[in-house]
Amino acid sequence: MSHLLLPILLLALIPPYIFWYLARTKSMLAAWAASCGFRILEAKRSYFPPWRMWLTTSKSQVVMHVKVYDDATHRIRSGWLRLGSYWWGVFDADAVEVQWDDE
């Protein structure tokens, strides 16, 4: 019986971790947008970012393509957003980097 305990425990921890991970990325995205004065129009996770980000992104980071409305300039911008730090991933909630498509 004890040899089954560890696999059962690990399987029981997977759904809460997935829920936390998705909630964390959503809250990081919302906090970034609010701090910059943006309204999120569209955000899609990307597993294949452009080369300029792909080469410097770790597996623990989340890359999204975003489209936002900039309240300051009254225009729509789109770009690539990297959430989390290289080593800590989304555990580092302050690490958010954007590369705009038009720059």
N, C-alpha and C positions, 0 to 999 in steps of 0.2 A: 504494500500500500504506500509506503513512504517513497518508493521510487517513482510513483505517479504524481506525487505532490508538486514537485518542481515544474513539470510540464503543464499541469493544470493551473498552477499559479501564474506562469508566464502567459498562458493563453488568456487568463482572466485579466491580465494587465494590458493586453493589446488594445481593446476597445477604449478604455479611458485615456491611454496615451494618444491614440488617433484623434479622439475628441479634443484633447488639450492642444495637440499640434495644430489642428485646423483652427481652433479658436485663437490660438496665439498668433498665427499668421494673419488672421482677419483683424485682430486688435492692433497688431503692428502696422498694418496697412492703414487702418483708420486713424491711428495716432499720427503717423507720418503726414497723411493728407490734412488733418486738422492743424498740425503745427505749421504747415506751409500755406494754409489758406486755400486748399484745393477741395473740390468736390469730385468724388470718384464716379466716373461715368461707366467705366468698364475695367475689370481686372481679371486676367486669366493667367493661371500658372503655366509656366513654360518649362518643359524638360530639355528644350533645345534652344538656348539663348544665342544671340549673335556671338561670333568668335571673340570679340573684344571683352565679353563677360565670361564666356565659357572657359577660357583659359585661366581665369583668376577666381573661379567660383568653386567652392568645395561642395561635397555631397550633402553636407549638413546645412547649407544655405538654401533659401527658396528664391527662385527667380520668377518674376511675374511681368507680363506686358500690361501696362496700365494706360488708360485714357482718362484724363482729368480736366475739369474746368477750373481755370485759374481765376479766382475772384478779383485779384489785383489788376490783371491785364485784360480781363474779359475775353479770354481765348481758350480754346481747347488745345491741350498738349498731350502728346503720347510719348512713351518711353519705356525703358526697361528698369525694373526696380529689383534690387537685391536685398533680401531681408536676412538679418543675422550676420554674425561675424564668421570669419573663415574657420576658426577652431571650435567655437561654441555654438554656432548655428543660431537657431531662434531662441536659445536660452539667453542670448544677449539681445534684449529687446531694444536697445538704443542704436544698434548697428543697422542702419538703413541707407542704401546708396542708390541714386537714380542716375541714369544716362538717357538723356532726351534724344528722340529720333532726329530732331532738327538741329542738333549741335554737333 
